[in-house]
Amino acid sequence: MAAVGLAQALRDLENRVAPLYVVSGNEPFQAGEFLEKLRAKLLQAGTEGFNQDVFDAEQVSPVDLLASLDTLPGLFDAPDSIRLVICRRFEKAPAALLERLEGYFQNPAPQTCFLMIAEKIDRRKSWIKDAEKNGVVLEVAEPFDRDWPRWRTFFEKRVGKSIEPQAWDALVEVGNRSLALVSSECQKAALFVGDAREIRVEQVREVCGVSLSEDIFQLSEDIVARRSLAAMLKLHRLTLGGESEIKILSILLRHFRQISQCLGFLESGVNDPKVIGPQIGVPPFFVPKIMELARGYTTASLTRVFKRLADCDYLLKTGEGTLWGDFCLPHFTDR
């Protein structure tokens, strides 16, 4: 079975739960949306501790993972109950783990739904071919420019409002063309309009703070360029205004991904903005600025950046860190 998109995976889920799912890609909104629907389909309230296990592929013992996959649902569950086993960061799975799972991929347990989440997968590997044969591979990525109009209907259903075309364009721009951020802005706009049936462009401009979002993009550029004083002042202003550090981190991640992609083009000898722009998701006239910023990095330094971003994201979501202390300060001192 070929890889599918989110809409197809959700339609298929209504009719059948596959024993194997692989979610591949670095776009968090679609991965989270599918996981939420899968949990709602399989888990009844209060059963999560019995019928769901979550592992990290880099750290899990093959014995423990296989034991969980072969565990039957609880004694008091319905006869057709299915357990959910989630393994995150599956791109980090060591060869020994994949070898032990080879037989399972070929003959997965019917009482278990095994969900693997990976930023990327090597489609040449035998395990992914078995997963495609016996399950579903869902690929998630930020939409291309031509795809954004199709998402308008998805979010209209999600928030229960129609969205004026100009309002949708404004939401996409305010959300920095990131599904996770656009989703957040749609929710804010829907709450703001209350019982009204339509979200209009003037309401988006009022509630979503277009000028504040522009400040976030400027802050992101200051951090990428290591302008520490300017970044500190903008971050202080934004957080005092109630802006989410997780949202700022999401925009930073997207900015650094563009830097990384652009650096790859430069290192391969490609420097034409008309070629690079569509590949990294920005208009060609933005490319020279990104190229200038990319020249301040190396592959090794960007590897450290993405590691710090991942660590900071974890700390922010667990309430144990700050964007300034856990990402910005180490980043500004790392040359």
JOKAQUI-V217834 format. One record per pair of residues at least 24 apart in sequence whose ideal C-beta (glycine too) atoms are under 8 Angstrom apart, sorted by sequence separation. I is the first residue (numbers start at 1). J is the second residue. D is the distance in whole Angstrom. If there is no record, write none. Layout:
# JOKAQUI-V217834
<<I/J/D> <I/J/D>>
This chain:
# JOKAQUI-V217834
<<6/30/5> <10/34/7> <13/37/6> <17/41/6> <50/74/5> <102/126/7> <106/130/5> <148/172/5> <258/282/7> <9/34/6> <13/38/7> <17/42/7> <102/127/7> <105/130/4> <158/183/7> <262/287/7> <266/291/7> <51/77/7> <90/116/4> <101/127/7> <105/131/6> <108/134/6> <212/238/7> <305/331/7> <6/33/6> <10/37/6> <47/74/7> <50/77/8> <60/87/7> <85/112/6> <87/114/7> <90/117/6> <91/118/4> <98/125/7> <107/134/8> <108/135/7> <155/182/7> <159/186/5> <216/243/7> <6/34/6> <13/41/6> <83/111/6> <84/112/8> <85/113/7> <87/115/7> <89/117/7> <90/118/4> <91/119/5> <102/130/8> <106/134/7> <151/179/7> <155/183/7> <158/186/7> <159/187/6> <161/189/8> <171/199/8> <220/248/7> <224/252/8> <262/290/5> <266/294/6> <82/111/6> <83/112/5> <84/113/5> <85/114/5> <86/115/5> <87/116/5> <88/117/5> <89/118/7> <91/120/5> <98/127/5> <105/134/7> <148/177/7> <161/190/5> <212/241/6> <219/248/7> <223/252/6> <262/291/6> <266/295/7> <47/77/7> <51/81/7> <53/83/8> <55/85/7> <57/87/5> <81/111/8> <82/112/7> <83/113/7> <85/115/7> <87/117/7> <89/119/8> <91/121/7> <159/189/8> <160/190/7> <174/204/7> <304/334/6> <51/82/8> <52/83/7> <53/84/8> <55/86/7> <56/87/7> <57/88/7> <58/89/6> <82/113/5> <84/115/7> <86/117/7> <90/121/8> <151/182/8> <155/186/5> <159/190/4> <170/201/5> <212/243/7> <216/247/7> <220/251/5> <224/255/6> <259/290/6> <263/294/4> <51/83/5> <52/84/5> <53/85/5> <54/86/5> <55/87/5> <56/88/6> <57/89/5> <65/97/7> <145/177/8> <161/193/7> <167/199/5> <169/201/8> <216/248/6> <220/252/5> <224/256/7> <258/290/6> <262/294/4> <263/295/8> <267/299/8> <51/84/6> <52/85/8> <53/86/7> <54/87/8> <55/88/7> <56/89/6> <57/90/5> <167/200/5> <171/204/6> <301/334/7> <52/86/7> <54/88/7> <57/91/8> <58/92/4> <62/96/6> <66/100/6> <143/177/8> <164/198/6> <166/200/8> <167/201/4> <170/204/4> <174/208/5> <217/251/7> <221/255/7> <259/293/6> <260/294/8> <263/297/6> <301/335/8> <57/92/5> <58/93/7> <62/97/5> <66/101/7> <69/104/6> <142/177/7> <161/196/7> <162/197/6> <163/198/7> <164/199/6> <166/201/4> <170/205/6> <174/209/8> <216/251/6> <220/255/5> <224/259/6> <259/294/5> <263/298/8> <56/92/8> <57/93/4> <58/94/7> <65/101/7> <142/178/6> <143/179/7> <161/197/6> <162/198/5> <163/199/5> <164/200/5> <167/203/7> <174/210/6> <263/299/7> <60/97/7> <142/179/6> <161/198/6> <162/199/7> <164/201/6> <167/204/5> <171/208/7> <173/210/8> <176/213/7> <260/297/8> <62/100/4> <66/104/7> <73/111/6> <161/199/5> <170/208/7> <259/297/6> <42/81/8> <62/101/7> <69/108/8> <70/109/6> <72/111/6> <174/213/5> <263/302/7> <42/82/5> <57/97/7> <69/109/6> <159/199/8> <170/210/7> <176/216/8> <42/83/8> <43/84/6> <71/112/7> <176/217/7> <42/84/5> <70/112/7> <260/302/5> <69/112/5> <259/302/7> <39/84/7> <69/114/6> <38/84/7> <256/302/7> <260/306/8> <256/305/6> <256/306/7> <35/86/7> <256/309/7> <253/309/5> <252/309/7> <57/116/8> <249/309/7> <253/313/8> <57/118/8> <184/247/7> <249/312/6> <249/313/6> <17/82/6> <181/247/6> <246/313/7> <249/316/6> <22/90/7> <221/289/8> <225/293/6> <181/250/6> <224/293/5> <180/250/6> <181/251/7> <226/296/7> <246/316/5> <42/113/6> <225/296/7> <245/316/6> <246/317/7> <178/250/6> <221/293/8> <178/251/7> <176/250/8> <249/323/6> <38/113/7> <176/251/5> <248/323/6> <252/327/8> <178/254/6> <38/115/7> <177/254/8> <245/322/7> <176/254/6> <245/323/4> <249/327/7> <35/115/7> <35/117/8> <20/105/7> <31/117/6> <20/108/5> <235/323/7> <19/108/4> <235/324/6> <19/109/7> <19/110/6> <21/113/7> <23/115/7> <232/324/7> <19/112/7> <20/113/8> <21/114/7> <22/115/8> <23/116/7> <26/119/5> <235/328/7> <19/113/6> <20/114/5> <21/115/5> <22/116/5> <23/117/5> <24/118/5> <25/119/7> <26/120/8> <18/113/7> <19/114/7> <21/116/7> <23/118/7> <24/119/8> <25/120/8> <17/113/6> <20/116/8> <22/118/7> <24/120/6> <232/328/8> <24/121/5> <231/328/6> <22/121/7> <228/328/8> <231/332/8> <34/138/6> <177/281/7> <228/332/5> <223/328/6> <226/331/7> <22/128/7> <34/140/8> <226/332/5> <30/138/8> <223/331/7> <22/131/5> <31/140/5> <30/140/4> <20/131/5> <29/140/8> <142/254/8> <22/135/7> <24/137/6> <27/140/4> <20/134/6> <21/135/6> <22/136/7> <24/138/7> <25/139/5> <26/140/8> <27/141/5> <19/134/6> <20/135/3> <21/136/5> <22/137/5> <23/138/5> <24/139/5> <25/140/4> <26/141/7> <27/142/5> <18/134/8> <19/135/6> <20/136/7> <21/137/8> <22/138/7> <24/140/7> <25/141/5> <18/135/4> <21/138/7> <23/140/6> <18/136/5> <12/136/7> <9/136/6> <3/132/8> <9/138/5> <2/132/7> <1/132/5> <1/133/7> <4/136/6> <6/138/7> <4/137/7> <5/138/7> <1/135/8> <3/137/4> <4/138/6> <5/139/7> <6/140/7> <1/136/7> <2/137/8> <3/138/7> <4/139/8> <1/137/7> <3/139/5> <145/281/7> <144/281/7> <142/281/7> <7/154/8> <32/180/8> <29/178/8> <30/179/7> <29/179/4> <29/180/4> <27/179/6> <28/180/5> <27/180/8> <29/183/6> <26/257/8>>
